[in-house]
Amino acid sequence: MATAKKPAVAAKKPAATKAKAAPVKAAAKPAVKKADAPKVARKPNAAFMKALTPSAVLAAVVGATPLPRTEVTKKVWEYIKKHKLQNPENKRNIIADEKLKAVFGGKKEVSMFEMTKLISDHLK
């Protein structure tokens, strides 16, 4: 008895695809350690450290003594947190009380980014 061989069924090959080239690696550079670089003390910007006099409206919040711009911002934030004036849903917004409303030009609510711009108008 002779057994008949079944013809082999060729597997379907997917359509020809573009072969992706392997990424080319750049030549390795020698590692530079940060410890090798000389450390230089960072100098503060003189414009930020210059004492500015707050207007009468802003003085009600931060005091009348001349302060650097950074200290004014810190004192305003202390006032905001002390009186719980941040919007509870969106902490980036400040809800102004009567003193801050005068500083913010009558606006009831401002963002923290807008606040710094409005405060700078009250510094000389």
C-alpha positions as CSV (number, residue, x, y, z in Angstrom):
1,M,0.0,0.0,0.0
2,A,1.4,3.2,-1.0
3,T,0.5,6.2,1.0
4,A,-0.2,9.3,-0.8
5,K,1.5,12.4,0.5
6,K,-0.6,15.4,0.9
7,P,0.8,18.5,-0.7
8,A,2.3,20.8,1.9
9,V,0.2,23.9,2.3
10,A,2.4,27.0,2.2
11,A,1.8,29.4,5.1
12,K,0.6,32.8,4.0
13,K,3.2,35.4,4.2
14,P,2.2,38.9,5.3
15,A,2.6,41.6,2.8
16,A,6.2,42.9,2.5
17,T,6.9,45.5,5.3
18,K,9.6,48.0,5.4
19,A,12.4,46.8,7.6
20,K,13.2,49.3,10.3
21,A,16.9,50.1,10.6
22,A,18.5,49.6,14.0
23,P,19.2,52.9,15.7
24,V,22.7,54.1,15.3
25,K,24.5,54.6,18.6
26,A,26.7,57.6,18.9
27,A,30.3,57.1,20.0
28,A,30.6,57.0,23.7
29,K,31.8,60.3,25.2
30,P,33.9,60.3,28.3
31,A,31.8,61.0,31.4
32,V,32.4,64.4,32.9
33,K,31.7,64.5,36.7
34,K,30.2,67.5,38.2
35,A,32.7,67.3,41.0
36,D,35.4,68.1,38.4
37,A,33.8,71.5,37.6
38,P,34.8,74.3,40.0
39,K,31.9,75.4,42.2
40,V,31.2,79.1,42.0
41,A,29.0,80.8,44.6
42,R,25.8,82.1,43.0
43,K,25.3,85.8,43.3
44,P,21.8,87.2,43.9
45,N,20.5,89.5,41.3
46,A,20.9,93.1,42.5
47,A,17.5,94.1,41.1
48,F,15.7,91.6,43.4
49,M,17.7,92.7,46.5
50,K,17.1,96.4,46.0
51,A,14.9,97.8,48.8
52,L,11.7,99.3,47.4
53,T,9.1,101.4,49.3
54,P,5.6,100.0,49.2
55,S,2.7,102.3,48.5
56,A,0.3,103.2,51.4
57,V,-2.2,100.6,50.2
58,L,0.4,97.8,50.1
59,A,2.0,99.1,53.4
60,A,-1.3,98.1,55.1
61,V,-0.4,94.5,54.3
62,V,3.4,94.3,54.4
63,G,4.4,97.3,56.5
64,A,5.8,100.7,55.5
65,T,9.6,99.9,55.7
66,P,11.4,99.5,52.4
67,L,11.8,95.8,51.5
68,P,13.3,93.8,48.6
69,R,10.8,92.5,46.1
70,T,11.3,89.0,47.3
71,E,10.5,89.9,50.9
72,V,7.3,91.8,49.8
73,T,6.1,88.6,48.1
74,K,6.9,86.5,51.1
75,K,5.0,88.9,53.4
76,V,2.0,89.0,51.1
77,W,1.9,85.1,51.1
78,E,2.1,85.1,54.9
79,Y,-0.9,87.5,55.0
80,I,-2.8,85.3,52.5
81,K,-2.2,82.1,54.5
82,K,-2.8,83.7,57.9
83,H,-6.2,84.9,56.7
84,K,-7.0,81.8,54.6
85,L,-7.6,83.7,51.4
86,Q,-6.7,81.0,48.9
87,N,-9.5,79.5,46.9
88,P,-10.1,76.0,48.4
89,E,-11.0,74.5,45.0
90,N,-8.1,76.1,43.1
91,K,-5.2,77.1,45.4
92,R,-3.6,79.2,42.7
93,N,-6.3,81.8,43.1
94,I,-6.4,84.3,45.9
95,I,-9.7,85.7,47.1
96,A,-9.1,89.3,48.2
97,D,-10.3,90.8,51.4
98,E,-10.7,94.6,51.8
99,K,-6.9,95.3,52.1
100,L,-5.9,93.1,49.2
101,K,-8.8,94.3,47.0
102,A,-7.2,97.7,47.2
103,V,-3.8,96.3,46.2
104,F,-5.4,94.2,43.4
105,G,-7.1,97.2,41.8
106,G,-10.6,96.3,43.0
107,K,-10.5,92.7,41.7
108,K,-12.2,90.1,44.0
109,E,-10.1,87.1,42.9
110,V,-6.7,87.0,41.1
111,S,-4.3,84.2,40.2
112,M,-1.0,84.0,42.0
113,F,0.8,85.0,38.8
114,E,-1.4,88.0,38.3
115,M,-0.8,88.9,41.9
116,T,2.9,89.5,41.5
117,K,2.2,91.9,38.6
118,L,-0.3,93.8,40.6
119,I,2.0,94.1,43.6
120,S,4.8,95.4,41.5
121,D,2.6,98.4,40.6
122,H,2.7,99.4,44.3
123,L,6.5,99.3,44.7
124,K,8.8,102.3,44.0
